[in-house]
Amino acid sequence: MFGVVLWSDSDDQKAVIWCEDHGDLAFYRKTDAQASVCLDVGDWVQFDLVTERKQRLALNPRLVDQGSYRGLQDLLRDAGATGGDVADGAMAKVIPFAARVRRKPGRQAEGEVCRA
């Protein structure tokens, strides 16, 4: 999994990571079994993701690019403060497709009785 560090504490070696799948945040805490890595806000990292007791944990983080997303946490906070509003014209209107039932020739429709 890839992600961006949104918060970190270098003294306690902890971090909160926004994951590429936009699911729940992942939490990192260095353990004795893991190699030491210094994570800073804005770092792009790759890590192993596990879920324990309904919490996502980042294991074995590896630095991909240092500080490449510095300021992302501010953008997310600002978007949350405005309710996620977007500027006029920056949003597209989605038009739903009409439902169509297509079936291969010679196949019966669902619920249709097969007659020999």
DRENPA-3360 file (N, C-alpha, C; in nm, 2 decimals, always signed):
BEGIN
1 = MFGVVLWS = +0.09/-0.12/+0.00/+0.00/+0.00/+0.00/+0.09/+0.12/+0.00 ~ +0.04/+0.23/-0.07/+0.11/+0.35/-0.07/+0.03/+0.45/+0.01 ~ +0.09/+0.55/+0.07/+0.02/+0.66/+0.14/+0.11/+0.78/+0.17 ~ +0.04/+0.88/+0.23/+0.11/+1.01/+0.26/+0.10/+1.03/+0.41 ~ +0.21/+1.06/+0.47/+0.21/+1.09/+0.62/+0.14/+1.22/+0.64 ~ +0.03/+1.22/+0.72/-0.04/+1.34/+0.76/+0.00/+1.40/+0.89 ~ +0.05/+1.31/+0.98/+0.10/+1.35/+1.11/+0.21/+1.26/+1.15 ~ +0.30/+1.31/+1.22/+0.41/+1.23/+1.28/+0.47/+1.29/+1.40;
9 = DSDDQKAV = +0.52/+1.20/+1.49/+0.59/+1.24/+1.61/+0.72/+1.16/+1.61 ~ +0.83/+1.23/+1.58/+0.96/+1.16/+1.56/+1.01/+1.11/+1.70 ~ +0.98/+1.18/+1.81/+1.02/+1.13/+1.94/+0.96/+1.00/+1.98 ~ +0.83/+0.98/+1.96/+0.77/+0.85/+1.99/+0.77/+0.76/+1.87 ~ +0.82/+0.80/+1.75/+0.82/+0.73/+1.63/+0.68/+0.67/+1.60 ~ +0.58/+0.76/+1.58/+0.45/+0.73/+1.55/+0.41/+0.82/+1.43 ~ +0.31/+0.77/+1.35/+0.26/+0.85/+1.24/+0.12/+0.81/+1.20 ~ +0.05/+0.90/+1.13/-0.08/+0.87/+1.08/-0.07/+0.88/+0.93;
17 = IWCEDHGD = -0.12/+0.78/+0.85/-0.10/+0.78/+0.71/-0.23/+0.77/+0.64 ~ -0.25/+0.86/+0.53/-0.36/+0.86/+0.45/-0.33/+0.76/+0.34 ~ -0.41/+0.66/+0.32/-0.39/+0.55/+0.23/-0.44/+0.57/+0.09 ~ -0.37/+0.51/-0.01/-0.41/+0.53/-0.15/-0.55/+0.48/-0.18 ~ -0.60/+0.39/-0.10/-0.74/+0.34/-0.13/-0.85/+0.43/-0.07 ~ -0.81/+0.54/-0.01/-0.90/+0.64/+0.05/-0.99/+0.57/+0.16 ~ -0.94/+0.46/+0.21/-1.01/+0.40/+0.32/-0.98/+0.47/+0.45 ~ -0.99/+0.39/+0.56/-0.96/+0.45/+0.69/-0.81/+0.48/+0.70;
25 = LAFYRKTD = -0.77/+0.57/+0.78/-0.63/+0.61/+0.80/-0.55/+0.49/+0.86 ~ -0.42/+0.48/+0.83/-0.34/+0.38/+0.89/-0.25/+0.44/+0.99 ~ -0.23/+0.37/+1.10/-0.14/+0.42/+1.21/-0.01/+0.34/+1.21 ~ +0.10/+0.41/+1.24/+0.23/+0.35/+1.24/+0.29/+0.38/+1.38 ~ +0.34/+0.27/+1.44/+0.42/+0.29/+1.57/+0.53/+0.19/+1.56 ~ +0.65/+0.25/+1.57/+0.77/+0.16/+1.56/+0.77/+0.06/+1.67 ~ +0.80/-0.06/+1.64/+0.82/-0.17/+1.73/+0.97/-0.21/+1.73 ~ +1.01/-0.29/+1.83/+1.14/-0.34/+1.83/+1.18/-0.43/+1.71;
33 = AQASVCLD = +1.08/-0.49/+1.66/+1.10/-0.58/+1.54/+1.12/-0.51/+1.41 ~ +1.08/-0.38/+1.41/+1.09/-0.31/+1.28/+1.22/-0.22/+1.28 ~ +1.27/-0.21/+1.16/+1.39/-0.12/+1.14/+1.34/+0.03/+1.16 ~ +1.43/+0.11/+1.21/+1.39/+0.25/+1.24/+1.38/+0.33/+1.11 ~ +1.27/+0.40/+1.09/+1.26/+0.49/+0.98/+1.20/+0.62/+1.03 ~ +1.25/+0.73/+0.98/+1.20/+0.86/+1.03/+1.10/+0.91/+0.93 ~ +0.97/+0.92/+0.97/+0.86/+0.97/+0.89/+0.83/+1.11/+0.92 ~ +0.82/+1.20/+0.82/+0.78/+1.34/+0.84/+0.65/+1.37/+0.76;
41 = VGDWVQFD = +0.58/+1.47/+0.81/+0.45/+1.51/+0.74/+0.49/+1.53/+0.59 ~ +0.40/+1.48/+0.50/+0.42/+1.50/+0.36/+0.50/+1.39/+0.29 ~ +0.56/+1.30/+0.37/+0.64/+1.19/+0.30/+0.54/+1.09/+0.23 ~ +0.59/+1.05/+0.12/+0.51/+0.94/+0.04/+0.58/+0.81/+0.08 ~ +0.51/+0.72/+0.13/+0.56/+0.59/+0.18/+0.49/+0.47/+0.13 ~ +0.56/+0.36/+0.13/+0.50/+0.23/+0.09/+0.51/+0.15/+0.22 ~ +0.41/+0.07/+0.24/+0.40/-0.01/+0.37/+0.31/-0.13/+0.35 ~ +0.33/-0.22/+0.45/+0.24/-0.34/+0.46/+0.12/-0.30/+0.55;
49 = LVTERKQR = +0.00/-0.33/+0.51/-0.12/-0.29/+0.58/-0.18/-0.41/+0.64 ~ -0.21/-0.41/+0.77/-0.28/-0.51/+0.84/-0.39/-0.44/+0.92 ~ -0.50/-0.52/+0.95/-0.61/-0.47/+1.03/-0.61/-0.55/+1.16 ~ -0.61/-0.48/+1.27/-0.62/-0.55/+1.40/-0.72/-0.47/+1.49 ~ -0.82/-0.55/+1.54/-0.92/-0.49/+1.62/-0.98/-0.36/+1.55 ~ -1.02/-0.38/+1.43/-1.08/-0.28/+1.35/-1.00/-0.15/+1.33 ~ -0.87/-0.16/+1.34/-0.78/-0.05/+1.32/-0.67/-0.09/+1.22 ~ -0.65/+0.00/+1.12/-0.55/-0.03/+1.02/-0.41/+0.01/+1.07;
57 = LALNPRLV = -0.32/-0.08/+1.05/-0.18/-0.05/+1.10/-0.08/-0.06/+0.98 ~ +0.01/+0.03/+0.98/+0.11/+0.04/+0.88/+0.24/-0.03/+0.94 ~ +0.28/-0.13/+0.87/+0.40/-0.21/+0.91/+0.51/-0.19/+0.80 ~ +0.64/-0.19/+0.85/+0.75/-0.19/+0.76/+0.74/-0.08/+0.66 ~ +0.72/+0.05/+0.70/+0.72/+0.16/+0.61/+0.85/+0.18/+0.54 ~ +0.84/+0.22/+0.41/+0.96/+0.25/+0.33/+0.94/+0.38/+0.27 ~ +1.03/+0.47/+0.28/+1.02/+0.61/+0.22/+1.04/+0.60/+0.07 ~ +0.94/+0.65/+0.00/+0.94/+0.66/-0.15/+0.99/+0.79/-0.19;
65 = DQGSYRGL = +0.94/+0.90/-0.13/+0.98/+1.04/-0.16/+0.96/+1.12/-0.04 ~ +1.06/+1.19/+0.00/+1.05/+1.27/+0.12/+0.99/+1.41/+0.09 ~ +0.88/+1.44/+0.17/+0.82/+1.57/+0.16/+0.74/+1.60/+0.04 ~ +0.72/+1.51/-0.05/+0.66/+1.54/-0.18/+0.51/+1.59/-0.17 ~ +0.45/+1.56/-0.06/+0.31/+1.60/-0.04/+0.29/+1.69/+0.09 ~ +0.40/+1.77/+0.11/+0.39/+1.86/+0.22/+0.27/+1.96/+0.20 ~ +0.19/+1.98/+0.29/+0.08/+2.07/+0.28/-0.05/+2.00/+0.25 ~ -0.05/+1.87/+0.22/-0.17/+1.79/+0.19/-0.26/+1.80/+0.31;
73 = QDLLRDAG = -0.21/+1.78/+0.43/-0.30/+1.78/+0.55/-0.38/+1.91/+0.56 ~ -0.31/+2.03/+0.52/-0.38/+2.16/+0.52/-0.50/+2.16/+0.42 ~ -0.47/+2.11/+0.30/-0.57/+2.10/+0.19/-0.69/+2.02/+0.24 ~ -0.66/+1.91/+0.30/-0.77/+1.82/+0.35/-0.85/+1.89/+0.46 ~ -0.78/+1.95/+0.55/-0.85/+2.02/+0.66/-0.94/+2.14/+0.60 ~ -0.88/+2.21/+0.51/-0.96/+2.32/+0.45/-1.08/+2.27/+0.37 ~ -1.07/+2.16/+0.30/-1.18/+2.10/+0.23/-1.29/+2.05/+0.32 ~ -1.25/+2.00/+0.44/-1.34/+1.96/+0.54/-1.41/+2.08/+0.60;
81 = ATGGDVAD = -1.34/+2.19/+0.62/-1.40/+2.31/+0.68/-1.51/+2.37/+0.59 ~ -1.49/+2.36/+0.46/-1.59/+2.42/+0.37/-1.69/+2.31/+0.33 ~ -1.69/+2.20/+0.39/-1.79/+2.10/+0.36/-1.76/+2.03/+0.22 ~ -1.64/+2.04/+0.17/-1.60/+1.98/+0.05/-1.66/+2.05/-0.07 ~ -1.70/+2.18/-0.05/-1.76/+2.25/-0.17/-1.65/+2.27/-0.27 ~ -1.69/+2.27/-0.40/-1.59/+2.30/-0.51/-1.63/+2.42/-0.58 ~ -1.54/+2.48/-0.65/-1.57/+2.60/-0.72/-1.66/+2.58/-0.83 ~ -1.74/+2.68/-0.87/-1.84/+2.67/-0.98/-1.76/+2.62/-1.11;
89 = GAMAKVIP = -1.82/+2.53/-1.18/-1.76/+2.49/-1.31/-1.66/+2.38/-1.29 ~ -1.62/+2.35/-1.16/-1.52/+2.25/-1.13/-1.58/+2.11/-1.11 ~ -1.71/+2.10/-1.13/-1.78/+1.97/-1.11/-1.86/+1.94/-1.23 ~ -1.85/+1.81/-1.26/-1.93/+1.76/-1.38/-2.06/+1.70/-1.34 ~ -2.16/+1.71/-1.43/-2.29/+1.65/-1.40/-2.28/+1.51/-1.45 ~ -2.32/+1.41/-1.37/-2.32/+1.27/-1.41/-2.46/+1.23/-1.45 ~ -2.47/+1.18/-1.57/-2.60/+1.14/-1.63/-2.60/+0.99/-1.63 ~ -2.70/+0.93/-1.56/-2.71/+0.79/-1.55/-2.75/+0.73/-1.68;
97 = FAARVRRK = -2.70/+0.61/-1.71/-2.74/+0.54/-1.83/-2.87/+0.46/-1.81 ~ -2.95/+0.46/-1.91/-3.07/+0.38/-1.90/-3.04/+0.23/-1.89 ~ -3.11/+0.16/-1.80/-3.09/+0.02/-1.78/-3.13/-0.06/-1.91 ~ -3.04/-0.14/-1.95/-3.07/-0.22/-2.07/-3.04/-0.37/-2.04 ~ -3.13/-0.45/-2.09/-3.10/-0.59/-2.07/-3.06/-0.65/-2.20 ~ -2.93/-0.70/-2.20/-2.88/-0.76/-2.32/-2.85/-0.90/-2.29 ~ -2.89/-0.98/-2.38/-2.86/-1.13/-2.36/-2.81/-1.18/-2.49 ~ -2.74/-1.29/-2.48/-2.68/-1.35/-2.60/-2.80/-1.42/-2.67;
105 = PGRQAEGE = -2.79/-1.43/-2.81/-2.89/-1.50/-2.88/-2.90/-1.64/-2.84 ~ -3.02/-1.69/-2.83/-3.04/-1.83/-2.79/-3.05/-1.85/-2.64 ~ -3.03/-1.74/-2.56/-3.03/-1.75/-2.41/-3.16/-1.70/-2.37 ~ -3.22/-1.76/-2.27/-3.35/-1.71/-2.21/-3.32/-1.60/-2.11 ~ -3.42/-1.52/-2.10/-3.41/-1.41/-1.99/-3.44/-1.47/-1.86 ~ -3.39/-1.40/-1.75/-3.41/-1.45/-1.62/-3.57/-1.46/-1.59 ~ -3.61/-1.57/-1.54/-3.75/-1.60/-1.51/-3.83/-1.65/-1.63 ~ -3.77/-1.65/-1.75/-3.84/-1.70/-1.87/-3.84/-1.85/-1.87;
113 = VCRA = -3.95/-1.91/-1.90/-3.96/-2.05/-1.91/-3.90/-2.11/-2.03 ~ -3.82/-2.21/-2.02/-3.75/-2.27/-2.13/-3.85/-2.37/-2.19 ~ -3.87/-2.35/-2.32/-3.96/-2.44/-2.39/-3.88/-2.52/-2.50 ~ -3.90/-2.65/-2.50/-3.83/-2.73/-2.59/-3.91/-2.75/-2.72;
% end
